Each structure stands twice: as structure tokens, then as C-alpha cells.
Amino acid sequence: MSGFTEAELEEAVGRLGDGDRLRAAEARVAAAAPALQRVLVEALAAGGWFGESHRSELERVTSIADEADRVTAVDTLLAEETRISMMVGVAVGWALADELGQPTPIPDQQES
């Protein structure tokens, strides 16, 4: 991703806190979800996130004898995998934005 300063990126991320903007983005993503999900799965697989190391770690944490330790380990694994998936998803989104280029203005569309 190029062409944006850290400040511009931070400001844009901050604007995502606006519920209307986020809902509009969610609607666009939902419309493209099947294709985006396929790209995300391929990107995660290519990065090895759900290969043998994932399977080994899953087996390790689910076989921990102490229930409290097992729950903590599973929670940690889920949090790490969620964070990785989110980061890969953002990377896919940025790559998609680069592929699409500048949006074409739609007549009668108000700027936000």
C-alpha cells in the first residue's frame, strides 16, 4: 500500500468508528463474501496458517490435561488465529483496493 501517510491512514481508520460507514462497508463485503472468502482461505493456506503446524498446535492445546490450562491455551490459540485472519483479511482488502483503483464517482452521491 502506498500513497498514504501514517496520519492519513490513522485518520481513515478512525472514521471507521462511524457506524454508518462501517455498515456500508459490511454490506459491500457481504455482497462479495463468497469470492472474498475463497481468496482469504487461499491466502491463509499459502501462508501455512492452517497447515501441519496449525494441526499440531491444535492437538497440543486440546490434549492439555488441566482443564483451566487447556481452556486458556485454546482461548489463546483462537485469539492468535483470529488476529492473523484479520490481518490477512486487511491485506486482501488493500490488495483488492489496489486492483480496483480509484472509485468512479456516482452522480447524486453525497460525499461523506
Rosetta silent file (secondary structure, phi, psi, omega in degrees, C-alpha in Angstrom):
SEQUENCE: MSGFTEAELEEAVGRLGDGDRLRAAEARVAAAAPALQRVLVEALAAGGWFGESHRSELERVTSIADEADRVTAVDTLLAEETRISMMVGVAVGWALADELGQPTPIPDQQES
SCORE:     score description
SCORE:     0.000 S_00000001
   1 L     0.000  125.792  177.768    0.000    0.000    0.000 S_00000001
   2 L  -135.720  168.703  176.997    1.497    3.310   -0.963 S_00000001
   3 L    94.781   -1.815  179.137    0.351    6.862   -1.385 S_00000001
   4 L  -125.196  140.525  174.125   -0.889    7.388    2.170 S_00000001
   5 L   -83.258  165.334  175.992    0.894    8.872    5.137 S_00000001
   6 H   -57.899  -41.903 -178.950    0.636    7.305    8.585 S_00000001
   7 H   -63.213  -42.309  178.816   -1.538   10.251    9.656 S_00000001
   8 H   -64.007  -41.954  179.105   -3.917    9.770    6.700 S_00000001
   9 H   -64.377  -45.042  179.640   -4.178    6.067    7.419 S_00000001
  10 H   -61.028  -42.420  178.604   -4.804    6.697   11.131 S_00000001
  11 H   -63.671  -42.706  179.618   -7.492    9.273   10.307 S_00000001
  12 H   -64.389  -43.040  177.993   -9.199    6.896    7.864 S_00000001
  13 H   -62.229  -40.144  177.596   -9.169    4.057   10.393 S_00000001
  14 H   -60.379  -37.115  179.769  -10.652    6.451   12.945 S_00000001
  15 H   -66.867  -20.678  178.408  -13.516    7.290   10.578 S_00000001
  16 L   -66.107  -14.526  175.749  -14.450    3.610   10.532 S_00000001
  17 L   -67.505  -17.129  176.352  -15.839    4.194   14.025 S_00000001
  18 L   -70.068  115.663 -175.809  -18.776    5.910   12.316 S_00000001
  19 H   -54.865  -39.386 -179.320  -21.467    3.217   12.388 S_00000001
  20 H   -64.411  -43.539  179.278  -22.972    4.206    9.025 S_00000001
  21 H   -61.899  -44.614 -178.438  -19.629    3.967    7.221 S_00000001
  22 H   -66.285  -41.532  177.905  -18.892    0.597    8.761 S_00000001
  23 H   -62.372  -39.161  178.280  -22.367   -0.761    7.956 S_00000001
  24 H   -64.505  -42.484  178.324  -21.990    0.345    4.335 S_00000001
  25 H   -64.509  -41.940  178.308  -18.610   -1.390    4.111 S_00000001
  26 H   -60.570  -38.924  179.119  -20.061   -4.528    5.720 S_00000001
  27 H   -64.734  -42.079  178.454  -22.858   -4.563    3.128 S_00000001
  28 H   -64.852  -41.159  179.586  -20.345   -4.334    0.275 S_00000001
  29 H   -65.994  -42.260 -179.845  -18.241   -7.118    1.781 S_00000001
  30 H   -59.609  -37.954  179.519  -21.313   -9.314    2.339 S_00000001
  31 H   -65.310  -31.241 -178.660  -22.224   -8.963   -1.341 S_00000001
  32 H  -102.725    7.904 -171.184  -18.747  -10.165   -2.335 S_00000001
  33 H   -52.316  -47.111 -177.591  -18.344  -12.611    0.576 S_00000001
  34 H   -58.767  -45.582  179.974  -18.135  -15.908   -1.341 S_00000001
  35 H   -68.072  -41.590  179.151  -15.351  -14.679   -3.616 S_00000001
  36 H   -65.979  -38.280  178.897  -13.553  -12.863   -0.786 S_00000001
  37 H   -62.537  -40.804  178.768  -13.795  -15.900    1.473 S_00000001
  38 H   -62.326  -43.739  179.160  -12.166  -18.029   -1.226 S_00000001
  39 H   -64.901  -42.611  179.928   -9.314  -15.516   -1.589 S_00000001
  40 H   -63.349  -44.898  178.734   -8.873  -15.317    2.191 S_00000001
  41 H   -61.240  -42.714  178.866   -8.765  -19.116    2.567 S_00000001
  42 H   -64.195  -41.381  179.537   -6.215  -19.339   -0.250 S_00000001
  43 H   -65.361  -42.542  178.485   -4.083  -16.582    1.314 S_00000001
  44 H   -65.514  -41.291  178.884   -4.162  -18.251    4.736 S_00000001
  45 H   -65.485  -42.270  179.586   -3.334  -21.634    3.217 S_00000001
  46 H   -62.975  -32.139  178.116   -0.494  -20.171    1.164 S_00000001
  47 L   -81.401   -2.471  178.983    0.918  -18.624    4.342 S_00000001
  48 L    77.688   13.991 -175.031    0.799  -22.011    6.058 S_00000001
  49 L   -68.684  -25.856 -179.222   -1.615  -20.795    8.712 S_00000001
  50 L  -123.186   32.622  176.961   -3.797  -23.881    8.542 S_00000001
  51 L   -91.705 -150.815 -176.507   -1.220  -26.479    7.596 S_00000001
  52 H   -61.285  -38.009  179.998    0.559  -29.056    9.676 S_00000001
  53 H   -63.998  -37.820  176.712    1.807  -26.552   12.270 S_00000001
  54 H   -62.690  -46.979 -178.902   -1.785  -25.459   12.913 S_00000001
  55 H   -61.244  -43.142  179.648   -2.910  -29.064   13.291 S_00000001
  56 H   -62.813  -44.117  179.811   -0.020  -29.816   15.680 S_00000001
  57 H   -66.503  -39.197  177.563   -0.773  -26.767   17.832 S_00000001
  58 H   -62.008  -45.663  178.150   -4.480  -27.618   17.902 S_00000001
  59 H   -63.475  -39.261 -179.352   -3.714  -31.171   19.020 S_00000001
  60 H   -63.226  -49.544 -175.236   -1.266  -29.880   21.639 S_00000001
  61 H   -71.521  -31.517 -179.882   -3.678  -27.414   23.254 S_00000001
  62 H   -79.099  -12.040  178.854   -6.666  -29.747   23.221 S_00000001
  63 L  -100.279    5.303  177.035   -4.682  -32.504   24.914 S_00000001
  64 L   -64.782  127.937 -173.257   -3.599  -30.400   27.910 S_00000001
  65 L   -68.062  -46.319 -177.996   -4.720  -32.360   30.964 S_00000001
  66 L   -71.669  124.377 -174.748   -5.554  -29.495   33.302 S_00000001
  67 H   -60.817  -45.020 -178.906   -8.922  -28.051   32.277 S_00000001
  68 H   -63.500  -42.562  178.218   -8.120  -24.445   33.219 S_00000001
  69 H   -65.499  -39.279  179.650   -4.784  -24.575   31.372 S_00000001
  70 H   -64.100  -44.783  179.269   -6.480  -26.212   28.360 S_00000001
  71 H   -61.935  -44.296  178.491   -9.185  -23.513   28.239 S_00000001
  72 H   -61.568  -43.880 -179.342   -6.555  -20.764   28.467 S_00000001
  73 H   -65.461  -40.519  178.220   -4.457  -22.391   25.723 S_00000001
  74 H   -66.991  -43.189  177.004   -7.487  -22.815   23.430 S_00000001
  75 H   -58.327  -44.700 -179.712   -8.576  -19.214   24.076 S_00000001
  76 H   -63.648  -44.004  178.796   -5.055  -18.002   23.258 S_00000001
  77 H   -62.070  -43.776  178.853   -4.898  -20.077   20.072 S_00000001
  78 H   -62.849  -41.812  178.944   -8.283  -18.761   18.933 S_00000001
  79 H   -63.479  -42.611  179.357   -7.231  -15.178   19.653 S_00000001
  80 H   -64.900  -43.025 -179.829   -3.979  -15.613   17.719 S_00000001
  81 H   -68.112  -35.644  176.671   -5.749  -17.207   14.760 S_00000001
  82 H   -64.609  -45.449  179.824   -8.396  -14.501   14.764 S_00000001
  83 H   -61.790  -43.711  178.912   -5.728  -11.789   14.787 S_00000001
  84 H   -63.453  -45.285 -179.730   -3.829  -13.463   11.941 S_00000001
  85 H   -62.550  -39.615  178.269   -7.018  -13.915    9.911 S_00000001
  86 H   -64.259  -43.392 -179.407   -7.963  -10.279   10.444 S_00000001
  87 H   -65.062  -41.822  177.138   -4.532   -9.082    9.336 S_00000001
  88 H   -65.592  -38.576  177.460   -4.619  -11.296    6.239 S_00000001
  89 H   -61.818  -41.084  176.857   -8.158  -10.060    5.562 S_00000001
  90 H   -64.155  -43.213  178.888   -6.994   -6.463    5.725 S_00000001
  91 H   -61.085  -41.027  177.069   -4.115   -7.286    3.382 S_00000001
  92 H   -63.369  -41.983  178.593   -6.586   -8.884    0.955 S_00000001
  93 H   -62.377  -43.304  178.119   -8.797   -5.782    1.211 S_00000001
  94 H   -65.129  -40.551  178.250   -5.894   -3.445    0.489 S_00000001
  95 H   -63.712  -39.674  177.428   -4.822   -5.598   -2.449 S_00000001
  96 H   -63.238  -43.116  178.048   -8.399   -5.524   -3.745 S_00000001
  97 H   -61.118  -40.943  176.902   -8.485   -1.730   -3.382 S_00000001
  98 H   -62.725  -40.665  179.072   -5.228   -1.509   -5.348 S_00000001
  99 H   -64.488  -39.253 -177.690   -6.710   -3.742   -8.054 S_00000001
 100 H   -76.563  -27.760 -178.178   -9.856   -1.618   -8.282 S_00000001
 101 L    73.547 -162.030 -179.364   -8.021    1.704   -8.325 S_00000001
 102 L   -66.862  137.279  177.875   -9.795    4.982   -7.684 S_00000001
 103 L   -67.478  148.088  176.127  -13.569    4.650   -7.379 S_00000001
 104 L   -83.756  124.030  179.281  -15.689    6.085  -10.144 S_00000001
 105 L   -59.917  139.396  177.897  -17.859    8.898   -8.785 S_00000001
 106 L  -103.290  125.903  179.113  -21.557    8.100   -8.883 S_00000001
 107 L   -55.315  144.871  179.454  -23.812   11.037   -9.810 S_00000001
 108 L    70.143    8.726  177.259  -26.027   12.262   -6.954 S_00000001
 109 L   -90.328  124.683  179.609  -23.808   10.555   -4.384 S_00000001
 110 L   -79.519  141.895  175.838  -23.072   12.840   -1.477 S_00000001
 111 L   -75.640  144.107  179.529  -19.538   12.963   -0.170 S_00000001
 112 L   -98.327    0.000    0.000  -19.168   11.796    3.413 S_00000001
